[in-house]
Amino acid sequence: MTYKEQIIKERLPRHIAVIMDGNGRWAKARGQERFMGHSQGVVAVDKVTMAASSLGVEYLTLYAFSTENWNRPKAEVDLLMDLISETIKKYIDKASKNNVRILVIGDLARLTDKARSNLSEAMRLTEQNDGLKLVIALSYSSRWEIINAVKAIAEKAKVGELDPSQIDEQLFSNYLTTANIPDPDLMIRTSGEYRISNFLMWQLSYSELYFTDTLWPDFDEEELCKAIVDYQRRERRFGKTSEQMSK
Ligand code: FPP
């Protein structure tokens, strides 16, 4: 039986977040330039997006470029940024045909005007789609996001629009780039690395974590289904006991 056939439709994770890792190693193993790994990574992005959409997953968040990735050699940064923003622009039609809404989170102020306008267009033109929400994390890091939220909350407190005693988890979540997006149920990281790497650290508090040795360019629908099946075999307790959960 395939993993796809083993999925329990009624217990799909609502939100899957992915750290797409291993593009460079995939290319190196083939004696190719790193960039070939990234462009094959785009093919995997398409496969996984279409699979998540047809399964009925509500949110798919992909870590496409971290704040730390700005420290890579300039040539790779420029190529990656172009690849990501052009891919998203070209994807608008396919997204719309499949009722996929594109959202982007991250420090977009650091992007070029061209990249920013491609992304704004993708968000605007897919705004009405109410199927899968494809959230691209770009120039994103959790620490950046949390510091930003703290600054915004402190400003409000300073001008007297908010009393510090009002700050709770819900209010804080509303200041994050993921306000209105439910926390991920499942986080997948490819390529045999076992780290969170500054990705959705607040939001992943209760997520199930799934790690696979598969390199991102080789990740496909069946790999996604395998992760979902693994998730469905686990018991999520949110700090409670098993007995409490079965009531
Ligand atoms: C990690 O592999 C991957 C990235 C830094 C880039 C991910 C980007 C894509 C897959 C491009 C397409 C994305 C969208 C949303 C259109 P790595 O370079 O760190 O690989 P390595 O660890 O093997 O060196």
Residues whose N, C-alpha, C, O or C-beta is under 5 A from the ligand:
A	BS01	FPP	M20 D21 G22 N23 G24 R25 W26 H38 G41 V42 V45 Y63 A64 I84 T87 I88 I136
